[in-house]
Amino acid sequence: MNKRKNAWQTSKLERMAYISYFIGQLIFYTVVTSFALTYLLNRGFNEVIIGSILIVPKIWDAVNDSLFGVVVDKVRFKKGRFLPWIRISTVFMPLATIFFFSVPDGLSETVKCVWIIIGYILWDSAYTMCDVPIYALSTSMTSDINERTSILSGTRLAGAIGGILVSMLVPSLYGVNGANLGWNKTALVLSVLGALFMLPICFLGKERFHSEQEKEPKFKDLWNGFIHNRYLLVFQISRFVCYLTLTLEVLNAVFSQYVIGDETFGTIMSMAIGLPVIVVALLIPALVRKWDKVYILVFFMAFFSGMSIIQYFVGYQNTSHVLLLTALKCLGYGGFFTLSYMFVPDCIEYGQYVTGERNEGISFGLQTFVGKMNSALISSIAAFIIASMGFSAQNVTPQGAHGVWFAITLIASIGPILSIPIILLFYKLRDKDVKIMAQYNNGEITREESTALLTRDYGIYEKCKN
């Protein structure tokens, strides 16, 4: 045990700064993904228009994330590969968020739609700039797999704290029908707070490990390395399917304001969502030391879906039951939410092992792309579903209220259920083999030694044999 404590390659202050960054990042992420729908409803947009305009920026997003991932892999700043991008994003992210929530009064509906689309594209670009490099930095800060797992688990704890902070602050800052600060000033306050949490890593972070390359990688090399990383592709497909129907956080504010009739209930619901995530994030490192991440992930997805189905049939008439079952099912949500960010570093080790190319940028670019695609699509999907089931913010009928409840329970259970067979059938990479691959990638053992130690033949990309 003492050996583990003394084996950290990173300093305690550096780890705290890295984890703190995710409190700020999730402040920005939550205020847009969880409150964009409510914000637009408050500004008079109808559900169908909202669903349409939130999809439009995804055309840019399809190019943005993969392109930026390549840029991160190719660009070499004098002061590091990842930290310079993180410093830029710490300024860009607040500005883009404030712009999104500052649609002026008196504009025509068409101009307002254009403003929202431009604002979302700017926010989306800023988020890519902050998300891809910060995760890639984890592979550069330390080469120790256990240390990386511990740090990434801490980021999920921090993310849950950031999400809870937003959910607690928005109702009091915004006020009933905007009676307090309104949306633009609320966004300003949250943006300043988020930036303060993101700043420390800009000064305390250190890049220690990078793959040795004799020449700058060409786009073709990066693309080949990516396309031959089968487990990265499988995992991200599974993650996309899982998160595609997670309507809970998107519709939390709508459910509280328009169905329960109490905006402050959204804060309590957010606590019921966020606190279990914190609890599970604290337990994940211990669980991963005992069992393979794949099986833990499948268990949490199945648990979330099962509890969501039970919650639907229990109903929402008793708010105590709503909170209790939300907290229980979010133990499952906290599990796969925390674990989902630990698989990409494993896939990067696998990719380097079989192709010789360590493509952090494009790998985490894919992760960011899938995350943002999910957040935009689920907002649109949620808006279309509740509209098709008779929900209208101007006149909430029992049928419309049931539509919102249906969306945050039964619909939410579908994605994880569909994701489970994808993981079990096609994701064959195991934790103990990743550790062996990392040892080879770090030059600690030879190819022959690693091949003898692996539990199965993972193959090797032909380019590495030549």
C-alpha positions as CSV (number, residue, x, y, z in Angstrom):
1,M,0.0,0.0,0.0
2,N,2.8,2.4,0.9
3,K,4.5,1.7,-2.4
4,R,1.3,2.7,-4.3
5,K,1.2,6.0,-2.3
6,N,4.8,6.8,-3.2
7,A,4.5,5.9,-6.8
8,W,2.6,8.9,-8.1
9,Q,4.2,10.5,-11.1
10,T,2.0,13.6,-10.7
11,S,2.0,15.9,-7.7
12,K,-1.1,16.2,-5.4
13,L,-1.6,19.9,-6.3
14,E,-1.4,19.0,-10.0
15,R,-4.0,16.3,-9.6
16,M,-6.3,18.6,-7.7
17,A,-5.9,21.2,-10.4
18,Y,-6.7,18.7,-13.1
19,I,-9.8,17.4,-11.3
20,S,-10.9,21.0,-10.5
21,Y,-10.9,21.7,-14.3
22,F,-13.9,19.3,-14.7
23,I,-16.0,21.2,-12.1
24,G,-15.7,24.2,-14.4
25,Q,-16.1,22.3,-17.6
26,L,-19.3,20.6,-16.3
27,I,-20.7,24.0,-15.2
28,F,-20.5,25.1,-18.9
29,Y,-21.7,21.7,-20.2
30,T,-24.7,21.5,-17.8
31,V,-26.0,25.0,-18.2
32,V,-26.2,24.4,-22.0
33,T,-27.3,20.8,-22.2
34,S,-29.6,20.8,-19.3
35,F,-31.1,24.3,-19.6
36,A,-31.0,25.1,-23.3
37,L,-34.5,23.5,-23.8
38,T,-35.9,25.4,-20.9
39,Y,-34.2,28.6,-21.9
40,L,-35.7,28.4,-25.4
41,L,-39.1,27.6,-24.1
42,N,-38.9,30.6,-21.8
43,R,-38.0,32.8,-24.8
44,G,-41.1,31.7,-26.7
45,F,-39.8,29.1,-29.1
46,N,-42.1,26.1,-29.7
47,E,-40.9,22.5,-29.2
48,V,-40.7,21.7,-32.9
49,I,-38.6,24.7,-33.8
50,I,-36.3,24.0,-30.8
51,G,-35.8,20.4,-31.9
52,S,-34.9,21.7,-35.4
53,I,-32.5,24.5,-34.6
54,L,-30.5,22.3,-32.1
55,I,-29.8,19.8,-34.8
56,V,-28.4,22.3,-37.3
57,P,-25.1,23.0,-35.6
58,K,-24.4,19.2,-35.6
59,I,-23.5,19.6,-39.3
60,W,-20.5,21.7,-38.2
61,D,-19.9,19.3,-35.3
62,A,-19.4,16.4,-37.6
63,V,-16.4,18.2,-39.0
64,N,-15.3,20.1,-36.0
65,D,-14.3,17.3,-33.6
66,S,-12.5,15.0,-35.9
67,L,-10.7,18.0,-37.5
68,F,-9.6,19.4,-34.2
69,G,-8.5,15.9,-33.0
70,V,-6.1,15.8,-36.0
71,V,-4.9,19.4,-35.3
72,V,-4.1,18.4,-31.7
73,D,-2.1,15.4,-32.9
74,K,-0.2,17.4,-35.5
75,V,0.4,20.8,-33.9
76,R,3.5,21.1,-31.7
77,F,3.6,24.2,-29.5
78,K,6.8,25.2,-27.8
79,K,5.1,24.9,-24.4
80,G,3.4,21.6,-24.9
81,R,0.9,19.8,-27.1
82,F,-2.2,20.0,-24.9
83,L,-1.9,22.8,-22.3
84,P,-1.8,25.7,-24.8
85,W,-5.2,24.6,-26.2
86,I,-6.5,24.3,-22.6
87,R,-5.4,27.9,-21.8
88,I,-7.1,29.3,-25.0
89,S,-10.3,27.4,-24.2
90,T,-10.5,28.8,-20.7
91,V,-11.1,32.2,-22.2
92,F,-13.2,31.1,-25.3
93,M,-15.6,28.8,-23.3
94,P,-17.1,31.5,-21.1
95,L,-17.4,34.0,-24.0
96,A,-19.3,31.5,-26.1
97,T,-21.6,30.5,-23.3
98,I,-22.5,34.1,-22.5
99,F,-23.2,34.8,-26.2
100,F,-25.6,31.7,-26.4
101,F,-27.7,32.9,-23.5
102,S,-27.8,36.6,-24.7
103,V,-30.4,36.7,-27.5
104,P,-31.6,40.3,-27.5
105,D,-35.3,41.1,-27.1
106,G,-37.1,42.7,-30.1
107,L,-35.6,40.5,-32.8
108,S,-37.7,38.6,-35.2
109,E,-38.1,34.8,-34.7
110,T,-35.9,34.1,-37.7
111,V,-33.0,36.3,-36.4
112,K,-33.4,34.7,-33.0
113,C,-33.0,31.3,-34.6
114,V,-29.9,32.4,-36.4
115,W,-28.5,33.8,-33.2
116,I,-29.1,30.5,-31.4
117,I,-27.5,28.5,-34.2
118,I,-24.4,30.7,-34.3
119,G,-24.2,30.7,-30.5
120,Y,-24.4,27.0,-30.4
121,I,-21.7,26.5,-33.0
122,L,-19.4,28.9,-31.1
123,W,-20.1,27.0,-27.9
124,D,-19.7,23.7,-29.6
125,S,-16.3,24.7,-31.0
126,A,-15.2,26.1,-27.6
127,Y,-16.2,22.9,-25.9
128,T,-14.2,20.8,-28.4
129,M,-11.2,23.0,-27.7
130,C,-11.5,22.4,-24.0
131,D,-12.5,18.7,-24.0
132,V,-10.2,17.0,-26.4
133,P,-6.9,18.4,-25.0
134,I,-7.8,18.0,-21.3
135,Y,-8.5,14.2,-21.7
136,A,-5.4,13.8,-23.9
137,L,-3.4,15.6,-21.1
138,S,-4.2,12.6,-18.8
139,T,-2.2,10.3,-21.0
140,S,0.7,12.8,-21.0
141,M,0.7,13.6,-17.2
142,T,1.3,9.9,-16.2
143,S,2.1,6.6,-17.9
144,D,0.8,4.6,-14.9
145,I,-2.5,3.0,-15.7
146,N,-3.7,2.8,-12.1
147,E,-2.8,6.5,-11.5
148,R,-4.7,7.5,-14.6
149,T,-7.7,5.5,-13.6
150,S,-7.7,7.2,-10.2
151,I,-7.4,10.7,-11.7
152,L,-10.1,10.1,-14.3
153,S,-12.4,8.7,-11.6
154,G,-11.9,12.0,-9.7
155,T,-12.9,14.0,-12.8
156,R,-16.3,12.3,-12.8
157,L,-16.7,13.2,-9.1
158,A,-15.8,16.8,-10.0
159,G,-18.1,16.7,-13.0
160,A,-21.0,15.7,-10.8
161,I,-20.2,18.6,-8.4
162,G,-20.2,21.0,-11.3
163,G,-23.5,19.7,-12.5
164,I,-25.1,20.0,-9.1
165,L,-23.7,23.5,-8.6
166,V,-25.5,24.6,-11.9
167,S,-28.7,22.9,-10.9
168,M,-28.7,24.6,-7.5
169,L,-27.7,28.0,-8.7
170,V,-29.8,28.5,-11.9
171,P,-33.2,28.6,-10.2
172,S,-32.1,31.2,-7.6
173,L,-30.0,33.3,-10.1
174,Y,-32.6,33.2,-12.9
175,G,-35.6,33.5,-10.6
176,V,-39.3,32.8,-11.4
177,N,-39.9,33.8,-15.0
178,G,-36.5,35.6,-14.9
179,A,-37.5,37.9,-12.1
180,N,-34.0,37.9,-10.6
181,L,-31.0,38.1,-13.0
182,G,-32.5,36.6,-16.1
183,W,-30.7,34.2,-18.5
184,N,-27.9,36.4,-19.7
185,K,-26.7,37.6,-16.3
186,T,-27.1,34.0,-14.9
187,A,-24.9,32.8,-17.8
188,L,-22.3,35.5,-16.9
189,V,-22.1,34.5,-13.3
190,L,-21.8,30.8,-14.1
191,S,-19.2,31.5,-16.7
192,V,-17.0,33.4,-14.3
193,L,-17.4,30.6,-11.8
194,G,-16.6,27.9,-14.3
195,A,-13.5,29.8,-15.6
196,L,-12.1,30.1,-12.0
197,F,-12.3,26.3,-11.6
198,M,-10.6,25.7,-15.0
199,L,-7.7,28.1,-14.4
200,P,-5.4,26.2,-12.0
201,I,-4.4,23.4,-14.4
202,C,-3.3,26.1,-16.9
203,F,-0.5,26.9,-14.5
204,L,0.1,23.7,-12.6
205,G,-0.3,21.0,-15.3
206,K,2.8,19.3,-16.7
207,E,3.2,17.2,-19.9
208,R,5.7,14.4,-19.1
209,F,5.1,11.6,-21.6
210,H,4.6,11.7,-25.4
211,S,5.2,9.0,-28.0
212,E,8.6,9.2,-29.7
213,Q,8.2,10.0,-33.4
214,E,11.0,10.7,-35.8
215,K,8.9,12.9,-37.9
216,E,5.6,14.8,-37.7
217,P,2.7,12.5,-38.4
218,K,0.9,12.9,-41.7
219,F,-2.9,12.9,-41.9
220,K,-2.9,9.5,-43.6
221,D,-0.9,8.0,-40.7
222,L,-3.3,9.5,-38.1
223,W,-6.3,8.3,-40.1
224,N,-4.9,4.8,-40.5
225,G,-4.1,4.6,-36.8
226,F,-7.7,5.6,-36.0
227,I,-9.5,3.4,-38.4
228,H,-7.5,0.3,-37.3
229,N,-8.4,1.0,-33.6
230,R,-11.4,-1.4,-33.7
231,Y,-12.1,-1.2,-29.9
232,L,-12.2,2.6,-29.9
233,L,-14.8,2.5,-32.7
234,V,-16.8,-0.3,-30.9
235,F,-16.8,1.5,-27.6
236,Q,-17.8,4.9,-29.0
237,I,-20.7,3.3,-31.0
238,S,-21.8,1.6,-27.8
239,R,-21.5,4.9,-25.9
240,F,-23.5,6.8,-28.5
241,V,-26.3,4.3,-28.4
242,C,-26.4,4.3,-24.6
243,Y,-26.5,8.1,-24.2
244,L,-28.9,8.7,-27.1
245,T,-32.0,8.3,-25.0
246,L,-30.8,9.7,-21.6
247,T,-33.5,12.4,-21.4
248,L,-33.4,12.7,-17.6
249,E,-31.1,15.7,-17.2
250,V,-32.4,17.4,-20.4
251,L,-36.0,17.3,-19.2
252,N,-35.4,17.7,-15.5
253,A,-36.1,21.5,-15.5
254,V,-39.1,21.0,-17.9
255,F,-40.5,18.3,-15.7
256,S,-40.1,20.3,-12.5
257,Q,-41.4,23.6,-13.9
258,Y,-44.2,22.5,-16.1
259,V,-45.3,19.1,-14.7
260,I,-44.7,19.4,-10.9
261,G,-45.3,23.1,-11.1
262,D,-42.3,24.0,-8.9
263,E,-39.0,25.3,-10.4
264,T,-37.1,24.6,-7.1
265,F,-38.0,20.9,-7.4
266,G,-35.5,20.8,-10.2
267,T,-32.7,21.6,-7.7
268,I,-33.8,18.7,-5.5
269,M,-34.0,16.4,-8.5
270,S,-30.5,17.4,-9.5
271,M,-29.3,16.5,-6.1
272,A,-31.0,13.1,-6.5
273,I,-29.2,12.7,-9.8
274,G,-25.8,14.1,-8.8
275,L,-25.2,12.7,-5.4
276,P,-25.4,9.1,-6.4
277,V,-22.9,9.9,-9.2
278,I,-20.5,11.2,-6.6
279,V,-20.9,8.2,-4.4
280,V,-20.3,5.8,-7.3
281,A,-17.3,7.8,-8.6
282,L,-15.6,7.4,-5.2
283,L,-16.2,3.6,-5.4
284,I,-15.1,3.0,-9.0
285,P,-11.3,2.8,-8.4
286,A,-11.8,0.0,-5.8
287,L,-14.3,-1.8,-8.1
288,V,-11.9,-1.6,-11.1
289,R,-9.1,-3.1,-9.0
290,K,-11.3,-6.2,-8.5
291,W,-13.2,-6.6,-11.7
292,D,-12.8,-5.7,-15.4
293,K,-14.3,-2.4,-16.4
294,V,-16.4,-4.0,-19.1
295,Y,-18.4,-6.2,-16.7
296,I,-18.9,-3.3,-14.2
297,L,-20.1,-1.1,-17.1
298,V,-22.7,-3.6,-18.2
299,F,-24.0,-4.1,-14.7
300,F,-24.5,-0.4,-14.2
301,M,-26.3,0.0,-17.5
302,A,-28.6,-2.9,-16.7
303,F,-29.3,-1.5,-13.2
304,F,-30.2,2.0,-14.6
305,S,-32.6,0.6,-17.2
306,G,-34.3,-1.7,-14.8
307,M,-34.9,1.0,-12.2
308,S,-36.1,3.4,-14.9
309,I,-38.8,0.9,-16.0
310,I,-39.9,0.4,-12.4
311,Q,-40.0,4.2,-11.9
312,Y,-42.3,4.6,-14.9
313,F,-45.0,2.3,-13.5
314,V,-44.7,3.8,-10.0
315,G,-45.6,7.2,-11.4
316,Y,-44.9,10.8,-10.4
317,Q,-47.9,11.6,-8.2
318,N,-45.8,11.1,-5.1
319,T,-42.7,13.3,-5.3
320,S,-40.9,11.4,-2.5
321,H,-41.1,8.3,-4.6
322,V,-39.9,10.2,-7.6
323,L,-36.8,11.4,-5.7
324,L,-36.1,8.0,-4.1
325,L,-36.3,6.0,-7.4
326,T,-34.3,8.7,-9.3
327,A,-31.5,8.5,-6.7
328,L,-31.5,4.7,-6.9
329,K,-31.4,4.5,-10.7
330,C,-28.7,7.2,-10.8
331,L,-26.4,4.9,-9.0
332,G,-26.4,3.0,-12.3
333,Y,-26.1,6.3,-14.2
334,G,-23.1,7.3,-12.1
335,G,-21.5,4.0,-12.8
336,F,-21.5,4.1,-16.6
337,F,-21.0,7.9,-16.6
338,T,-17.8,7.5,-14.6
339,L,-16.5,4.4,-16.4
340,S,-17.2,5.7,-20.0
341,Y,-14.3,8.2,-19.7
342,M,-11.8,5.5,-18.7
343,F,-12.1,3.4,-21.9
344,V,-10.5,5.8,-24.4
345,P,-7.1,5.9,-22.7
346,D,-7.2,2.1,-22.8
347,C,-8.0,2.2,-26.5
348,I,-5.1,4.6,-27.1
349,E,-2.7,2.1,-25.5
350,Y,-4.2,-0.6,-27.7
351,G,-4.0,1.6,-30.8
352,Q,-0.3,2.4,-30.2
353,Y,0.4,-1.3,-29.5
354,V,-1.1,-2.6,-32.8
355,T,-0.4,0.4,-35.2
356,G,2.6,2.2,-33.7
357,E,0.7,5.5,-33.7
358,R,-0.4,7.1,-30.5
359,N,-3.3,9.3,-31.6
360,E,-4.6,11.0,-28.4
361,G,-6.0,14.0,-30.2
362,I,-8.2,12.1,-32.8
363,S,-9.2,9.5,-30.2
364,F,-10.4,12.1,-27.7
365,G,-11.8,14.1,-30.6
366,L,-14.1,11.2,-31.3
367,Q,-15.1,11.0,-27.7
368,T,-16.0,14.7,-27.7
369,F,-17.9,14.4,-31.0
370,V,-20.0,11.5,-29.6
371,G,-20.7,13.3,-26.4
372,K,-21.8,16.5,-28.1
373,M,-23.7,14.7,-30.8
374,N,-25.6,12.9,-28.0
375,S,-26.3,16.1,-26.1
376,A,-27.7,17.8,-29.2
377,L,-29.7,14.9,-30.5
378,I,-31.2,14.0,-27.1
379,S,-32.3,17.6,-26.7
380,S,-34.0,17.4,-30.1
381,I,-35.3,13.9,-29.5
382,A,-36.8,15.0,-26.1
383,A,-38.4,18.0,-27.7
384,F,-40.0,16.0,-30.5
385,I,-41.2,13.2,-28.2
386,I,-42.9,15.5,-25.7
387,A,-44.4,17.5,-28.5
388,S,-45.7,14.4,-30.2
389,M,-47.3,13.3,-26.9
390,G,-49.2,16.5,-26.5
391,F,-46.9,18.6,-24.4
392,S,-47.1,22.4,-24.7
393,A,-45.4,24.8,-22.4
394,Q,-48.3,27.3,-22.9
395,N,-51.0,24.7,-21.8
396,V,-49.8,21.6,-19.9
397,T,-52.5,18.9,-20.2
398,P,-52.5,15.6,-18.3
399,Q,-51.5,13.9,-21.6
400,G,-48.6,16.3,-22.1
401,A,-47.4,15.8,-18.5
402,H,-47.5,12.0,-19.0
403,G,-45.5,12.5,-22.2
404,V,-42.7,14.2,-20.2
405,W,-42.8,11.4,-17.6
406,F,-42.7,8.7,-20.3
407,A,-39.7,10.4,-21.9
408,I,-37.6,10.6,-18.7
409,T,-38.3,7.0,-17.6
410,L,-39.1,4.5,-20.3
411,I,-37.4,6.3,-23.2
412,A,-34.3,6.8,-21.0
413,S,-34.0,3.0,-20.4
414,I,-33.8,2.1,-24.1
415,G,-30.2,3.3,-24.9
416,P,-28.4,1.4,-22.1
417,I,-30.4,-1.8,-22.9
418,L,-29.3,-1.6,-26.6
419,S,-25.7,-0.8,-25.7
420,I,-25.1,-3.9,-23.6
421,P,-24.9,-6.5,-26.4
422,I,-22.6,-4.2,-28.4
423,I,-20.2,-4.1,-25.5
424,L,-20.4,-7.8,-24.7
425,L,-20.2,-9.1,-28.2
426,F,-17.6,-6.8,-29.8
427,Y,-15.4,-5.1,-27.1
428,K,-12.8,-7.7,-26.3
429,L,-10.1,-5.5,-24.8
430,R,-9.4,-6.3,-21.2
431,D,-7.8,-4.3,-18.4
432,K,-5.0,-6.7,-17.6
433,D,-4.0,-6.7,-21.3
434,V,-4.0,-2.9,-21.4
435,K,-1.5,-2.8,-18.6
436,I,0.8,-5.2,-20.6
437,M,0.4,-3.1,-23.8
438,A,1.3,0.1,-21.8
439,Q,4.4,-1.6,-20.5
440,Y,5.5,-2.3,-24.1
441,N,4.5,1.2,-25.3
442,N,6.6,2.7,-22.5
443,G,9.6,0.5,-23.5
444,E,9.6,-1.5,-20.3
445,I,9.2,-4.9,-22.0
446,T,9.8,-6.3,-25.5
447,R,7.2,-7.2,-28.2
448,E,8.0,-10.9,-27.6
449,E,7.5,-10.6,-23.8
450,S,4.2,-8.7,-24.2
451,T,2.9,-11.2,-26.8
452,A,3.6,-14.0,-24.3
453,L,1.8,-12.2,-21.5
454,L,-1.3,-11.2,-23.3
455,T,-4.4,-13.3,-22.8
456,R,-5.3,-13.3,-26.5
457,D,-3.8,-12.4,-29.9
458,Y,-4.8,-8.8,-30.6
459,G,-3.0,-8.7,-34.0
460,I,-0.8,-6.0,-35.3
461,Y,-1.4,-3.5,-38.1
462,E,0.7,-4.5,-41.2
463,K,2.4,-1.1,-41.3
464,C,4.2,-2.0,-38.0
465,K,5.7,-5.1,-39.5
466,N,7.4,-3.4,-42.4
